[in-house]
Each structure stands twice: as structure tokens, then as C-alpha cells.
Amino acid sequence: AVVSTQSTGDDVSYRIYDVGGQRSERRKWIQCFDDVKAVLFVAALSGYDMTLFEDVTTNRLEESLTLFKAICNNKFFINTSMILFLNKVDLFREKIMYTKRHLRIYMRNYTGPDHNVEAAGAYIQGEFTSRNHNRKKMVYP
């Protein structure tokens, strides 16, 4: 379900919509897009080696990248700022540093070093920002 929260501070009113991440919820999003100033896109770094709950053949990070591209380049968001928030850094760090679940295994184009959290995180951030096709639009990591 789409959950709406409203807050006011410094004479500015904010309305935040949590549209969820499941595919079945996505068709409900369009009703929330009237006069949106910014989209906060949250993606789990730790999902690079996981699959979707509803589709075990699809990698979670690849799904997030595809969704980010679709939202970032959508006609409804031509003038909308994109804020990219990569979360679950603690789990990501554990996987990268202490397991054999190397990023290069799941993201074939990654050529950086294994066990290097900063390089792996920067690569993933770059994968997101590269999906913005509008040179005038900023993606704030």
C-alpha cells in the first residue's frame, strides 16, 4: 500500500509517500506524482547477491537499477530532483569484507578489488547515477 505522511517545518509543508518496493505496488504510484519536487530513492547495497521475493530469477540490485532508471527518466519527473540513498551499508560491508560473495560475481562489469567496500560502493553508486539520461538533472547521492 502507498503510505502518506505529512510534516511541517520552517513554514514548509512536506508530504512523503512510501510506495514500497514490491512489484505489485508499483502501479499505484502514479497517483502520487502530482507536483513532486524530489524523489528519495532508497536501495539496499546488501542486495547485490540476493534475488527478489516475488521473482527468484531477478537480482535485487539489478531490479533497483532498472526501477531507478525508469523513475529517473520518466516524463513525470523531468524537473524532479533525485536523491539516491543507498542503505544497509553495514550488511554490505560484512559481505564484501568477510565472505566470498564478491561483487564481481554478481555484477560482471565490476573490475575493482575484492574486499574493498569503498570501491564496491562507489561502483554501485556510479551504476545508479549513470542511468540518468538527462544531463540537466542532478542525482544527489
C-alpha positions in Angstrom: 0.0 0.0 0.0 1.0 3.6 -0.6 1.6 5.3 2.8 1.5 9.1 3.0 3.0 11.2 5.9 2.8 15.0 6.2 5.1 17.2 8.2 5.6 20.9 8.5 8.7 22.8 9.5 10.2 26.2 8.9 7.0 27.3 7.1 7.4 24.5 4.6 5.0 21.6 4.3 6.3 18.2 3.3 4.4 15.2 2.1 6.3 11.9 1.9 4.9 8.9 0.1 6.3 5.4 0.8 5.4 3.5 -2.3 7.0 0.3 -1.2 9.3 -1.9 -3.2 7.2 -4.8 -4.3 6.3 -5.1 -8.0 2.6 -5.4 -7.2 2.6 -2.0 -5.5 4.2 -0.1 -8.4 1.1 0.5 -10.4 -0.3 2.6 -7.5 2.5 5.1 -7.6 1.3 7.3 -10.5 -1.5 8.8 -8.3 1.1 10.3 -6.0 3.2 12.1 -8.6 1.4 15.4 -9.0 3.7 18.3 -8.3 6.6 16.2 -6.8 9.7 18.2 -6.0 12.1 15.4 -5.2 12.2 11.6 -5.3 14.1 9.9 -2.5 15.1 6.5 -4.0 16.2 4.0 -1.4 18.2 0.9 -2.4 19.9 -1.7 -0.3 23.6 -2.1 -1.1 23.4 -5.5 0.5 21.0 -6.8 -2.1 23.7 -7.3 -4.8 23.8 -11.1 -4.1 20.1 -11.6 -3.4 17.0 -12.2 -5.6 13.5 -10.8 -5.3 11.0 -12.3 -3.0 8.4 -12.4 -5.8 10.8 -13.5 -8.6 13.8 -15.6 -7.6 15.4 -15.2 -11.0 15.8 -11.5 -10.7 18.7 -9.9 -8.7 17.6 -7.3 -6.2 20.2 -4.8 -7.1 19.6 -5.2 -10.8 15.9 -4.6 -10.2 16.7 -1.5 -8.2 18.9 -0.2 -11.0 16.1 -0.9 -13.6 13.5 0.8 -11.4 15.8 3.8 -10.7 16.3 4.3 -14.5 12.6 4.1 -15.2 11.7 6.7 -12.5 14.6 9.0 -13.1 13.9 9.2 -16.8 10.1 9.2 -16.5 8.2 12.1 -18.1 6.5 12.9 -14.8 9.9 13.6 -13.2 11.6 15.7 -15.9 12.0 18.6 -13.4 12.2 16.5 -10.3 15.3 16.2 -8.2 16.5 12.6 -7.5 18.0 11.8 -4.1 19.8 8.4 -4.0 20.0 6.8 -0.6 22.0 3.5 -0.5 21.3 1.8 2.8 22.2 -1.4 4.6 25.8 -0.4 4.4 26.6 -2.5 7.5 25.4 -5.7 5.8 27.1 -4.8 2.6 30.4 -4.2 4.5 30.2 -7.6 6.1 29.6 -9.4 2.8 32.3 -7.5 0.9 34.9 -7.8 3.7 34.3 -11.2 5.2 32.7 -13.5 2.6 33.5 -14.9 -0.8 30.3 -13.2 -2.2 32.4 -10.9 -4.3 30.7 -8.1 -6.2 32.3 -9.2 -9.4 30.4 -12.5 -9.3 27.1 -10.7 -9.3 27.9 -7.6 -11.3 30.1 -8.8 -14.2 31.3 -5.3 -15.2 32.8 -4.7 -11.8 36.6 -4.9 -12.1 37.6 -3.4 -8.8 39.3 -5.2 -6.0 37.6 -7.8 -3.8 37.1 -7.0 -0.1 37.2 -3.2 -0.8 34.0 -1.7 0.5 34.7 1.8 -0.8 35.5 0.7 -4.4 32.4 -1.6 -4.5 30.1 1.0 -3.1 31.4 3.7 -5.5 30.9 1.3 -8.4 27.3 0.7 -7.4 26.6 4.4 -6.9 28.1 5.0 -10.3 25.8 2.4 -11.8 22.8 4.3 -10.4 23.9 7.7 -11.5 24.8 6.5 -15.0 21.2 5.6 -15.5 20.1 9.3 -15.5 19.8 10.3 -19.2 19.0 13.9 -18.5 22.3 15.9 -18.3 20.4 18.8 -16.7 19.0 16.7 -13.9 21.1 16.1 -10.8 21.1 12.9 -8.9 22.2 13.6 -5.3 23.9 10.6 -3.7 
